Amino acid sequence: MANQNMLSRDRGDRAVWTKAIRTALAAGLALTIAVPPASAQYINRGPSVGNIGPRVTPNINVAPTIRPSISNVNPVLPNVRYSPNVTYIEDDGDGPPRVRRQKTKQAKLPPRDPNGPGGAAGKAGAVSAGRANYVPKEIILEITGNPTDAQIDALTRKHRLTRVESQDFPLIGSRMFRWRINDNRSVETVMRQVMAGGGVKSANLNFRFALQQTAPAADASQYAVAKLRLTEAHTLSKGADVMIAVIDSGIDAAHPELAGVIVGSFNPLGGTAVTHPHGTGIAGAIAAHDRLMGSAPAARILAVRAFGDAAAGAESTSFVILKSLELAAARGARIINMSFAGPRDPLIERSLAALNERGVVLVAASGNAGPKSPPLYPAADRHVIAVSATDASDRLFAASNRGKHIAIAAPGADVLLPSVDGKYQVASGTSFAAAYISGLAALMIERNPALKPFEVREVLVRTAQDLGPPGRDDQFGAGKADAFGAVSAASATVATASDRRPGGEASGQPAVR
């Protein structure tokens, strides 16, 4: 009888959801659908929105937009599916605006800061479940020495390939060629043939990386402000003039929450640059300063559009991410936020190691593939600060990846963020937790510009609030980040012995985690 009752309730719940989704579609609202195996960590949600936190309006000059033109096989990760969800903000005229699922009325947020710069759900795509985690008919070759055009042409004819593009990558001291396979041979077969033929230093898959989005849940507000102690931290630092490269989908630089913080926009993906909810939400978690509060409202954001805007998912590849990392290095970013996840890529690993040596702080979302997922990259790289997500009750976000590589946790479930076209969204995922940590790193670097990447990690870990089992664990790492504690400690002396630097563990992660 109990089982029958549960089944009946389940069918009833599904009926309610089906009706709600059809209503939303009729109203033209966006549906959040699938989550890929390799992706950036994102979720749209929908409960009640509490009071909007303190308003911050730093005086930041807007730099002109810059648009330059730049031209180990792993197993496929397990597929992950999440329920669809519709999210939008409404105002019922009684109390603060709320986020609901079953009404179609679009509403207003609280009044803007009169001293502010002015003035929803979006959907972020994902790679379809079951899709290969690399581009099927492409390989990336690293040629030995400095080949002539004639040698490249000969290689092309010999292996029946089409040269798509090539580029120098100073970070790893190499020139890479992207090739298309012209027949029905598999990428693995062609890679073996090319390596056996000589003259090729390495042959690599062109892996897929995609922005990840999952289904929402309960209460949504700016609870991250209190959980991270941002108000107290901002009395000491707001991240002024610290540049954070956001490698993501397109960012709505015209959004009032982001006025004055976007110092450059780049499009290594090519094609027409289109804004996207995910990238805009990431930028907002870092630097919102109108009706919302980001973790580093005075930081400068280098917007690098490496992920597209296709309805089926915002996706990128190894070659584009390599370009993006080069851009971030060339423009002098102190921090790189990577709210995406995917397979281990030896070429990207080399670039991350080079960036670490240059003193760039690397932050990544741990992933939304859940407790049974293997480590995802770049978060699991030993030079990267891997971030898991928590909710308003300091519980682990259910879809958050676990593992020995997790360094720290931050709010990422049901957070209120800016979206495209001046709108707002409620979103969830380790993507946004990582963005908050990138902002915290900016606060620390403003306070002490001499901090090295391993010192930023060490201070974050040392000042974190322990969650879960006592001590470091695979869910929260060292615990929930404490912005005020980290910024307060940033100017103090931290360990500088070489044996405290990242590396050495079997997991590929530093023991300090």
C-alpha positions in Angstrom: 0.0 0.0 0.0 2.8 2.4 0.9 4.5 1.8 -2.5 1.2 2.4 -4.3 0.8 5.7 -2.4 4.3 6.8 -3.3 3.7 5.8 -7.0 0.4 7.8 -7.0 2.1 10.8 -5.5 5.0 10.5 -8.0 2.5 10.4 -10.9 0.7 13.4 -9.4 3.9 15.4 -9.2 4.8 14.6 -12.8 1.3 15.7 -13.9 1.8 19.0 -12.0 5.2 19.5 -13.6 3.9 18.7 -17.1 1.1 21.2 -16.7 3.6 23.9 -15.4 6.0 23.3 -18.2 3.3 23.5 -20.9 2.1 26.7 -19.4 5.6 28.1 -19.4 6.2 27.2 -23.0 3.0 28.8 -24.0 4.2 32.0 -22.3 7.5 31.8 -24.2 9.7 31.0 -21.1 13.0 29.2 -21.4 13.3 25.5 -20.3 16.5 24.2 -18.7 16.9 20.7 -20.0 19.9 18.4 -20.1 23.3 18.3 -18.4 26.3 17.0 -20.3 29.0 14.8 -19.0 31.7 17.4 -19.7 30.6 20.9 -18.9 30.5 24.2 -17.0 28.5 24.0 -13.9 25.1 25.8 -14.1 21.5 25.4 -13.1 18.4 27.7 -13.2 16.0 27.6 -10.3 13.0 28.9 -8.8 11.9 29.7 -5.1 11.4 32.9 -3.1 13.8 35.7 -3.4 14.7 37.4 -0.1 15.9 40.9 0.4 18.5 42.1 -2.0 21.8 42.7 -0.2 23.9 45.9 0.2 24.5 47.9 -2.9 28.0 48.7 -4.1 28.7 51.2 -6.8 32.5 51.6 -7.2 33.7 54.3 -9.4 35.3 52.4 -12.2 36.1 53.7 -15.6 34.9 51.7 -18.6 37.8 50.7 -20.8 37.2 50.5 -24.5 36.2 47.1 -25.8 39.1 45.3 -27.5 38.4 42.7 -30.2 41.6 41.2 -31.6 41.6 38.4 -34.1 43.6 35.4 -33.1 43.6 32.8 -35.0 46.0 10.5 -24.6 42.7 9.4 -25.3 40.3 9.4 -22.2 37.2 7.3 -21.7 33.9 9.0 -22.4 32.5 10.3 -19.1 29.2 8.9 -17.8 26.1 10.7 -18.9 24.1 12.8 -16.5 20.5 13.9 -16.9 18.7 16.5 -14.8 15.0 17.5 -14.7 13.8 20.5 -16.7 12.8 23.6 -14.9 11.3 27.0 -15.6 12.4 30.1 -13.6 11.4 33.7 -13.7 11.0 36.6 -11.4 7.6 38.0 -10.5 6.2 40.7 -8.2 2.9 39.9 -6.5 2.7 43.4 -4.9 3.0 42.0 -1.4 6.5 42.0 0.0 9.8 41.4 -1.9 9.7 39.9 -5.4 9.6 36.2 -5.5 10.7 33.5 -8.0 7.9 31.1 -8.8 7.5 28.2 -11.2 3.8 28.1 -12.0 2.9 31.7 -12.9 3.8 33.6 -16.0 3.8 37.2 -14.8 7.2 38.9 -15.3 7.9 41.3 -12.5 10.2 43.9 -11.1 13.1 43.6 -8.7 13.7 46.1 -5.9 14.4 49.7 -6.9 17.8 50.4 -8.3 20.5 52.3 -6.3 19.9 55.9 -7.2 23.7 56.3 -7.4 24.0 53.1 -9.5 24.5 52.9 -13.2 20.9 52.5 -14.3 18.1 50.6 -15.0 14.4 35.7 -16.1 15.4 33.0 -16.5 17.8 32.1 -19.2 18.9 28.8 -20.5 22.4 27.5 -20.8 22.9 24.6 -23.0 24.7 21.3 -22.6 26.1 18.6 -24.7 23.5 16.0 -25.4 23.7 13.0 -23.3 25.6 10.2 -25.0 27.5 12.5 -27.3 31.3 11.9 -27.7 33.5 14.0 -25.4 35.7 15.0 -28.4 35.1 16.3 -31.9 34.7 13.2 -34.0 36.6 14.1 -37.2 39.3 16.4 -35.8 42.8 16.0 -34.3 45.3 18.5 -33.0 48.9 17.8 -34.0 52.1 19.3 -32.6 54.7 19.1 -35.3 58.4 18.6 -34.5 60.7 21.5 -35.2 59.7 24.4 -37.5 58.1 22.7 -40.5 57.9 24.5 -43.9 54.7 24.9 -45.8 55.9 22.2 -48.2 56.4 19.8 -45.3 52.9 20.6 -43.9 51.4 20.0 -47.4 53.2 16.7 -47.7 51.9 15.6 -44.3 48.4 16.6 -45.3 48.5 14.5 -48.5 50.2 11.6 -46.8 47.5 11.2 -44.1 44.5 12.5 -46.1 43.8 15.4 -43.8 42.5 18.9 -44.3 44.3 21.7 -42.4 41.7 23.8 -40.6 43.8 26.3 -38.6 47.2 26.6 -36.9 48.4 28.9 -34.1 51.5 29.5 -32.0 50.9 29.0 -28.3 53.7 30.8 -26.4 52.6 29.5 -23.0 53.7 25.9 -24.0 56.3 27.0 -26.6 54.6 25.2 -29.4 52.7 25.6 -32.6 49.5 23.6 -32.9 47.6 22.5 -36.1 44.0 21.5 -36.1 43.1 19.0 -38.9 40.0 17.5 -40.2 39.8 13.8 -41.2 38.5 13.5 -44.8 37.2 9.9 -44.7 35.7 7.3 -42.4 38.8 6.6 -40.3 38.4 7.1 -36.6 40.4 9.7 -34.8 42.2 7.0 -32.8 43.3 5.3 -36.1 44.5 8.5 -37.6 46.4 9.5 -34.5 48.3 6.2 -34.5 49.1 6.5 -38.2 50.3 10.0 -37.9 52.6 9.2 -34.9 54.0 6.1 -36.6 54.8 8.2 -39.7 57.3 10.4 -37.8 57.8 14.1 -37.6 55.0 14.6 -35.2 55.7 15.5 -31.5 52.1 14.7 -30.3 48.7 13.9 -31.6 45.7 14.9 -29.4 41.9 14.7 -29.5 40.1 18.0 -29.7 38.0 17.5 -26.6 34.6 19.0 -26.0 33.8 21.2 -23.0 30.3 22.5 -22.3 28.5 24.8 -20.0 26.4 22.7 -17.6 23.0 23.4 -16.2 20.8 21.5 -13.8 17.4 21.7 -12.2 16.7 24.2 -9.4 15.1 23.9 -6.0 14.2 25.9 -2.9 14.8 29.4 -1.6 16.7 31.9 -3.7 18.3 35.1 -2.4 21.6 36.8 -1.9 22.4 34.5 1.0 26.0 34.3 -0.4 26.7 37.8 0.9 26.2 36.7 4.5 27.6 33.2 4.1 30.9 34.5 2.7 31.0 37.6 5.0 31.3 39.8 1.9 30.0 43.0 3.6 32.8 42.8 6.2 35.4 41.8 3.6 34.5 44.8 1.4 35.5 47.2 4.3 39.1 46.0 3.6 39.1 45.3 -0.2 36.8 45.3 -3.2 39.2 43.8 -5.7 40.0 47.2 -7.2 41.9 46.9 -10.5 42.5 43.2 -10.2 41.9 41.6 -13.6 39.9 38.3 -13.8 39.7 36.5 -17.1 36.3 34.8 -17.4 36.5 32.0 -20.0 32.9 31.3 -20.6 29.9 32.1 -22.9 29.1 35.7 -24.0 28.6 38.3 -21.2 26.0 41.0 -21.3 28.4 43.9 -20.7 25.5 46.4 -20.9 23.8 44.9 -17.8 23.6 47.6 -15.0 25.1 45.1 -12.6 28.3 45.0 -14.7 28.6 48.6 -15.7 32.3 49.7 -15.7 33.8 46.3 -15.0 34.3 44.7 -18.5 37.7 45.9 -19.7 38.0 43.8 -22.8 35.8 41.4 -24.8 37.4 38.7 -26.9 35.8 36.1 -29.2 38.3 33.2 -29.9 35.3 31.0 -30.7 34.7 33.0 -33.9 31.4 33.9 -35.5 29.0 36.4 -34.1 29.4 37.2 -30.4 26.1 36.6 -28.6 25.4 37.2 -24.9 24.4 34.2 -22.8 22.9 33.7 -19.3 25.7 31.6 -18.0 28.6 34.0 -18.8 26.5 36.9 -17.6 25.7 35.1 -14.3 29.4 34.2 -13.7 30.4 37.8 -14.3 27.7 38.9 -11.8 28.8 36.5 -9.1 32.2 38.1 -9.4 31.4 41.8 -9.8 27.7 42.7 -9.6 27.3 46.1 -8.0 23.9 47.6 -8.6 21.0 45.8 -6.9 23.1 42.7 -6.3 26.6 42.3 -4.7 29.3 40.2 -6.3 32.3 39.0 -4.3 34.7 41.6 -5.9 32.6 44.5 -7.1 35.6 46.6 -8.1 37.4 43.9 -10.0 38.0 44.2 -13.8 36.7 41.4 -16.0 38.3 40.2 -19.2 35.4 38.6 -21.1 36.6 35.7 -23.2 33.8 34.1 -25.2 35.0 30.5 -25.6 31.5 28.9 -25.4 28.8 29.3 -27.9 25.0 29.9 -27.6 23.5 27.0 -29.5 20.1 25.9 -28.2 21.4 22.4 -27.6 24.3 23.7 -25.5 27.0 26.3 -25.1 30.1 24.3 -26.1 33.8 24.7 -26.6 36.8 22.6 -27.6 40.4 22.1 -26.5 41.7 24.3 -29.3 39.5 27.2 -28.4 40.3 26.9 -24.7 44.0 26.9 -25.5 43.4 30.2 -27.4 41.5 31.6 -24.5 44.2 30.8 -22.0 46.8 32.5 -24.3 44.5 35.6 -24.4 44.2 35.7 -20.7 48.0 35.5 -20.3 48.7 38.1 -23.0 46.3 40.6 -21.4 47.8 40.3 -18.0 45.0 38.6 -16.1 45.9 37.8 -12.4 43.1 35.3 -12.0 41.3 33.0 -14.5 37.8 31.7 -13.8 37.0 28.4 -15.5 33.4 27.5 -14.8 33.4 24.5 -17.2 34.4 20.8 -16.9 35.4 18.0 -19.1 38.1 15.4 -19.8 41.7 15.5 -18.9 43.6 17.2 -21.7 47.4 17.1 -21.8 47.7 20.3 -23.9 45.5 22.3 -21.5 47.5 20.9 -18.6 50.7 22.3 -20.1 49.1 25.7 -20.5 47.8 25.7 -16.9 51.3 24.8 -15.6 52.8 27.7 -17.5 50.2 30.1 -16.2 50.8 28.9 -12.6 54.5 29.6 -13.1 53.6 33.1 -14.2 51.7 33.7 -11.0 48.2 33.5 -12.4 45.6 32.1 -9.9 43.5 29.4 -11.6 40.0 28.7 -10.3 37.6 26.0 -11.7 34.2 24.5 -11.0 34.5 21.0 -9.6 31.6 19.8 -11.8 27.9 19.0 -11.6 28.2 15.3 -12.4 27.5 14.1 -8.8 29.1 11.8 -6.3 29.9 8.9 -8.7 31.7 11.0 -11.3 35.4 10.7 -11.8 37.4 13.9 -11.3 36.6 16.5 -14.0 39.1 18.9 -15.5 40.4 21.6 -15.3 39.3 21.5 -11.6 41.3 18.3 -11.0 44.5 19.8 -12.3 47.1 20.2 -9.5 47.6 23.9 -10.3 43.9 24.7 -10.0 41.7 25.6 -7.0 38.7 23.2 -7.3 35.5 24.6 -5.9 32.4 22.6 -4.8 29.0 24.3 -4.2 26.8 24.7 -1.1 23.3 25.9 -0.5 21.7 28.4 2.0 21.9 25.8 4.8 25.6 25.0 4.2 24.7 21.6 2.7 26.6 20.3 -0.3 24.8 20.9 -3.6 23.5 17.5 -4.6 25.1 17.5 -8.1 28.5 18.7 -7.0 31.4 16.5 -7.8 33.5 15.1 -4.9 37.1 14.1 -4.6 40.5 14.6 -3.1 41.1 17.5 -5.5 38.3 19.6 -3.9 40.0 22.6 -2.3 37.1 24.7 -0.9 33.3 25.3 -1.1 31.2 28.3 -1.8 27.5 29.1 -2.3 26.3 27.9 -5.6 22.7 26.6 -5.1 19.8 28.9 -5.9 21.7 32.1 -6.2 20.3 35.3 -7.6 22.4 36.7 -10.5 22.1 38.9 -13.5 21.0 37.5 -16.9 21.0 38.8 -20.4 19.1 41.8 -21.6 19.2 43.5 -18.2 17.2 40.7 -16.6 17.9 38.5 -13.6 18.0 34.7 -13.0 18.1 32.2 -10.2 20.8 29.7 -10.9 22.6 26.8 -9.3 25.9 25.0 -9.9 29.5 24.7 -9.1 30.1 27.3 -11.8 28.9 30.1 -9.6 30.6 28.8 -6.5 33.9 29.0 -8.5 33.1 32.6 -9.6 32.6 33.7 -6.0 36.0 32.2 -5.2 37.6 34.0 -8.1 36.3 37.2 -6.7 37.6 36.3 -3.2 41.1 35.8 -4.8 40.8 39.3 -6.3 40.0 40.8 -2.8 43.1 39.1 -1.5 45.4 40.2 -4.3 44.3 43.8 -4.0 45.2 43.6 -0.3 48.5 41.9 -1.0 49.6 42.0 -4.7 52.7 39.9 -3.9 50.6 36.8 -3.2 51.5 33.8 -5.3 48.9 31.3 -6.5 49.8 28.7 -3.9 49.6 31.3 -1.2 46.1 32.4 -2.3 45.1 28.7 -2.0 46.7 28.3 1.3 45.0 31.4 2.8 41.6 30.3 1.5 42.1 26.9 2.9 43.5 28.0 6.3 40.6 30.5 6.9 37.8 28.3 5.7 34.9 27.3 7.9 34.9 23.6 8.3 31.8 21.8 7.1 31.0 18.1 7.0 33.3 15.6 8.8 36.0 17.3 10.9 39.0 18.4 8.9 39.5 18.2 5.1 37.0 16.0 3.2 36.1 15.1 -0.4 32.9 17.1 -0.4 33.8 20.6 0.9 37.6 20.4 0.8 38.7 22.6 3.7 35.2 24.0 4.1 33.2 27.0 3.2 35.2 30.1 2.2 35.3 33.1 4.5 36.0 36.3 2.6 36.6 38.4 5.6 39.0 35.9 7.2 40.9 35.4 3.9 41.3 39.1 3.2 42.3 39.8 6.8 44.9 37.1 6.5 46.1 38.1 3.1 48.4 40.8 4.3 50.0 38.6 6.9 53.0 36.5 6.3 52.2 33.1 4.6 54.4 30.1 4.2 56.7 30.4 1.2 58.7 27.2 1.4 58.9 25.4 -1.9 57.6 22.2 -0.3 54.3 23.9 0.4 53.7 24.6 -3.3 51.1 22.5 -5.2 52.1 19.0 -6.4 53.3 15.7 -5.2 50.1 13.8 -4.2 49.0 10.7 -6.0 45.7 12.5 -6.8 47.6 15.3 -8.5 46.6 17.8 -5.7 48.5 19.6 -3.0 48.3 18.1 0.5 47.1 21.4 1.9 43.7 20.7 0.5 
